[in-house]
Amino acid sequence: MKINGMRPGEKNKRGNIITARIVPILLLAIIGYSSYVVTKKICIDYLLQSRARSSLSFPHKQSGAAIAILTIYYLLLLITLTCFGRLIQTITFNPGLVPRGAHYFVEKDRRLRESQDSYKEEAIDSVSKQGYTPRKLRYKLDSGYPAQNFWQKDVFVCGWDGRPPFCSTCYNYKPDRAHHCSELGRCVLKMDHFCPWVGGIVSETSFKFFIQFTFWAALFCLHTLVSVSYFFAQRRSRQPGGFFNVHWILVLIFAALFFVFSAGMCGSSLQFAFLNSSTIENFTRKTKVWYLAVYVPRHVMERYHASGRTDLRLISYPRPASEQFEILEQSGATFTASEERQRARDDTLLPNVPQASYDPQRSSDTSRPNTNSTAEDHRRGGDSSVSSSPTAVPETRTFAILETLPGQNPFDIGPYGNFKEVMGYGVFEWLFPVRLSPLVDHSDPAGMYKMGKVVNSLKNQARIRDSTQPQPSREGDDVVSPTFGGDMEKAESKRHPGRDHHNRKKKRRRRRSSMAG
C-alpha cells in the first residue's frame, strides 16, 4: 500500500537523506559564524583595539594572546575542514556499496513493465541509490567488491548450514560484516551507522576519516570553548555592571555542544576500532556466535576421510544452479517457464545463490536454526542436490563449518593490530586523512578481513590446520604449530616460549643439587 504516492517507510528514508544533505551545510555555516565572532568580536575588537577597552581598567593591548588564539584556532580549523572534506568526498563517491545482483535489474524491469510506468519517469531517479538504474549505467554504478566470489576465500562468514546470508532486496550475497542500509536501499561493507552530520553512511571506506574528523573537531571546539570562556569571564569581571553579548554567548553554546558531541563520537569510535567492531556489531558483541566456513585443503580432507572421522560439518562450493532459483523465489523473484528452462541449461547465467539461511549478521540468537540439510549430507561435504557433473563448474572447494563461543570475535587481532587495520600503519596516517583505511584491501585469499587467534584456535580444535605450509604471522595471532593429530607438547612450548625456558632452568638446578648431594 502506498501513502501519498510513496511506499510505507519511503517518506522517512527520503527525509533522512534530505537531512543528510542539509546538515553539513548548516554545520559549515555555524563554523563560519563562530570564526567571525572569535576573529572580529573577541580578538580584534576586544584584545587588540583600545577603543573596546576604554571603559575598562585594563589599558594594555593583549596582542600576544590574540595572535596565539587566532593561530591555533585557524590551524585547527584548517585540519578539521580538511578531514571533513575528505570524509564528505569519500561518503559521496566511495561509500562502500555492495554491487546489486544481476537479477535485481531483471526484477526492476519486470515490475516497471507490470506497473506500466514509463522508462522516462523512472529514469529521473537513475542517479539515486534507491531508484531504477538505466542499462548503460548499471554496471558502472554497481562495480565494487565481487560478493559472489566469497567461496574463493579460505574463510568466510556463513550461517549454521554453511551458506552465506543473502539480501532479498539487492538480490546478492552479503559479504563478511556487510549490512543492508534502509536509507540507501543498498548493502554496505562493514556498515557502522548512518550519520546526517557528515552527509551519509559511515562504512569501512570512511570510518577512519570519521574518527579523524571527530578528533580534530573536538580539539577545535575545546580550544574555542576555553579561549572564549576565559576572556568572557575576564571582561565580565572588569566591566562595571557585568558583561553580556549575544555573539559571545552563542559561540560558547556552540563550542560546548559540539565538543561534547564530537568527543563522545570520537571516543566510542576509537573503542570500536580497538575492539575491531562497529556500532551495529556492538549491539550483540558479548553474545554473538559467529559461524565460519573454513577451507579444508585436499590433502587434509583425504587424511580426514582416511582417519574415519565424521565429526565435522562440511559443505562444498560452487553450489548447484538449482539452489539459485529457490532463494530468488523466496526473495520475491518470479520466473517464466521459458526462463526456467533457459537457466537450467546455462548454470553460469547468474551467480550461484545459496538457499535461504540463518543470517549471522542480523540475528542475535545463538541457537541453531532449523535446516533442511541432513547431518549426513554435511558430513559428505555437500547435500543431496549437488550435481555430479564435473564440467561447467570450477574446481570444488570443501569447507568445514565452525562456530565460535558467544562473545568471541574472529576478526580480533589484538588492540594495536585492530587500530592499525582501521587507521593505518604510521602516526602521520593516524592523524591526517592521507590514505584510505587498510580495511578496504580485500585481496588476501585467506579472507576478506584479517582473522585472529580465534580462527586459529578453531582450526586447531577441528584439526584442519595445513601442516605443509607455514602459517603467516598476523598481528595478535597465537603462534601455534599446525596440528592434525600433531604433538601438543611442542605446540604448547611454541605458544609459551618463556614458560619452556623457565622449566629448563628448574631442571638444571635440580641436576646441580643432586650432584652436590
Number of C-alpha atoms within 10 A of each C-alpha: 7 9 10 8 9 10 10 12 13 15 13 11 16 14 13 19 18 14 16 19 16 15 16 18 14 12 12 13 12 15 17 11 14 20 18 15 18 22 18 14 16 21 22 17 16 19 21 20 15 17 11 15 19 10 12 14 10 13 12 11 14 16 14 10 14 19 14 10 20 16 12 14 20 14 12 19 19 14 19 22 16 18 26 23 16 19 27 22 14 21 22 13 8 14 21 25 27 24 24 24 21 17 16 18 18 13 16 14 16 14 12 15 12 9 9 9 11 10 13 10 10 14 14 12 14 16 13 12 14 15 15 21 23 17 9 8 11 16 14 10 14 16 12 14 17 15 17 17 13 21 24 16 18 19 25 25 28 26 23 25 26 26 27 29 25 22 21 19 16 21 22 25 27 26 25 22 22 22 23 21 16 14 19 20 15 20 24 25 23 26 26 25 15 19 15 18 16 22 23 25 28 26 25 25 26 26 27 31 31 23 27 27 26 24 23 25 26 25 18 23 26 18 18 24 20 14 18 22 16 11 16 18 12 12 18 14 13 15 14 11 8 10 13 11 9 8 16 18 14 15 24 20 13 16 24 17 13 18 23 14 14 19 20 15 17 21 14 13 23 20 15 20 23 19 21 22 22 22 15 16 20 15 12 17 18 14 15 22 25 21 25 27 28 28 26 22 15 13 10 17 17 11 13 18 11 9 9 8 10 14 10 19 21 26 25 23 21 20 23 19 24 19 16 19 21 15 20 23 12 13 16 11 17 15 13 8 8 9 11 14 11 12 16 14 11 12 16 12 12 15 19 21 25 24 22 22 19 22 20 22 23 15 12 16 12 13 9 11 12 10 13 8 13 12 17 14 16 21 17 17 19 23 20 11 13 17 13 7 8 9 7 9 15 9 10 13 18 23 26 24 25 23 20 17 15 14 13 17 22 24 17 22 24 18 17 13 23 24 21 21 23 26 28 21 14 9 10 11 17 20 19 19 23 13 12 19 22 17 20 18 11 14 10 11 13 17 19 23 21 19 20 22 21 21 22 20 17 19 21 19 13 16 17 24 23 20 13 9 8 9 14 9 11 15 19 17 19 17 17 20 21 22 18 18 9 13 11 13 9 13 15 15 15 16 15 14 10 10 12 14 11 10 10 10 10 10 10 11 11 11 11 10 9 9 8 7 6
